[in-house]
Amino acid sequence: MNIYGIRNCDTVKKARKWLDEQGISYEFHDFKKEGLDEARLKDWENAVGWELLLNRRGTTWRKLPEEVRDTIGAQSAHDIMLENHSIIKRPVVEHDGSVFVGFNADEWAQQFSND
């Protein structure tokens, strides 16, 4: 299992704490420090869609010019996420060939507890 996110993100902290408490091993990749390549982002977009990956609730989204927010599409969202990883909803989890976005303890318990 690979977890992608930003170390200081509260949601990532909760997710990692939950995994540790469940005894589930994982590799953590801080894409703010370690970067994120375009191929991986494209894989995530193909797996879950750019709409799910794009965090429209955070300050990074709110700082975008209104005209950019109003006209966002697949390519512009891709470019923005590649340029500024903080706008990607976190954490992103790669597990058994699937991609999951965000943290919900109940959903994760169903998805990952059998590992």
Phi, psi and omega in degrees: 000132177242131179248127179245138179174204179237127186308320184276355181292129181300319180294321177295320178299315179298317181296315180294322177297316180299314179299317179298316180295329179275353182071027180265123181278149182202160171253134180254133178238112178275100185286352173285322181266322186262353178084177180210123182275156185298323181297318180295315178301318179298319177300315179297316180299319179293326183282316187237349182092145182294331183297321179286326181287329185281117181276104181269005181258346186272172181293329180299317177297314183294336180280345178292147176301145183304320181295330176289314179299320184287337184244018184299139178218183185303311184289317181292323177297317178302311181299318181294316180294324179291323181282324184225094185298341181296343182272358177276131178297140187233157349282163170253129184242129171254122184210123178049043177080003179246161178238134178235145182233133179089173181234127173218113187304318181295315179295318180294324179299318178290321187281319192247347187292341181277001182280000000 
